[in-house]
Amino acid sequence: MNKFMLIVLACTSLTGCISLAEHIDQGGCTDGYYDGTKKAVKIGTLVPPFFLDVPFSAVMDTILLPVDAFCHI
């Protein structure tokens, strides 16, 4: 049971992490739209557990879409 809780905790702590990391690393403005989701898919092909982050990164990128649009004006 402890291993299961550890896995659940690890998975929930990674939600949207790649999307946030992309925005923080680039000072709030990314190079394009949905960069966090694209990077999550790319990393997920190398490290399969990162595929769990793809839908959460997509949601986070959607929430941050107005910020990205403002940066590209």
C-alpha positions as CSV (number, residue, x, y, z in Angstrom):
1,M,0.0,0.0,0.0
2,N,2.9,2.4,0.8
3,K,4.4,1.9,-2.7
4,F,1.0,2.7,-4.3
5,M,0.7,5.9,-2.3
6,L,4.2,6.9,-3.2
7,I,3.5,6.3,-6.9
8,V,0.2,8.3,-6.7
9,L,2.0,11.1,-4.9
10,A,4.8,11.2,-7.5
11,C,2.3,11.3,-10.4
12,T,0.2,14.1,-8.9
13,S,3.3,16.2,-8.1
14,L,4.3,16.1,-11.8
15,T,1.0,17.4,-13.2
16,G,1.6,20.3,-15.6
17,C,5.2,20.5,-14.4
18,I,6.8,20.6,-17.8
19,S,4.5,23.3,-19.0
20,L,5.3,25.5,-16.0
21,A,9.0,24.7,-16.3
22,E,8.9,25.9,-19.9
23,H,7.3,29.2,-19.0
24,I,9.5,29.8,-16.0
25,D,12.7,28.9,-17.9
26,Q,11.9,31.3,-20.7
27,G,10.9,34.2,-18.5
28,G,7.1,33.7,-18.9
29,C,7.1,33.9,-22.7
30,T,7.7,30.7,-24.7
31,D,8.8,30.4,-28.3
32,G,5.4,29.2,-29.5
33,Y,2.1,27.8,-28.4
34,Y,1.8,24.5,-26.3
35,D,5.5,24.2,-25.9
36,G,5.1,22.4,-22.6
37,T,2.9,19.8,-24.2
38,K,5.2,19.3,-27.1
39,K,8.1,18.8,-24.7
40,A,6.1,16.4,-22.5
41,V,5.4,14.2,-25.6
42,K,9.1,14.4,-26.6
43,I,10.3,13.4,-23.1
44,G,7.5,10.8,-22.9
45,T,8.9,8.9,-25.8
46,L,12.2,8.5,-23.9
47,V,10.8,8.1,-20.4
48,P,7.3,6.6,-20.6
49,P,6.1,7.8,-17.1
50,F,6.2,11.4,-18.4
51,F,3.3,10.5,-20.7
52,L,1.2,10.9,-17.6
53,D,2.0,14.6,-17.6
54,V,0.8,15.2,-21.2
55,P,-2.9,15.9,-20.5
56,F,-2.0,18.1,-17.5
57,S,0.5,20.1,-19.5
58,A,-2.1,20.5,-22.3
59,V,-4.5,21.9,-19.7
60,M,-1.9,24.2,-18.2
61,D,-0.8,25.4,-21.7
62,T,-4.5,26.1,-22.5
63,I,-4.7,28.2,-19.3
64,L,-1.5,30.0,-20.2
65,L,-2.5,30.6,-23.8
66,P,-3.5,34.2,-23.3
67,V,0.0,34.9,-21.8
68,D,1.6,33.2,-24.8
69,A,-0.6,35.2,-27.2
70,F,0.3,38.5,-25.4
71,C,4.0,37.7,-25.7
72,H,3.7,37.2,-29.5
73,I,2.0,40.5,-30.3
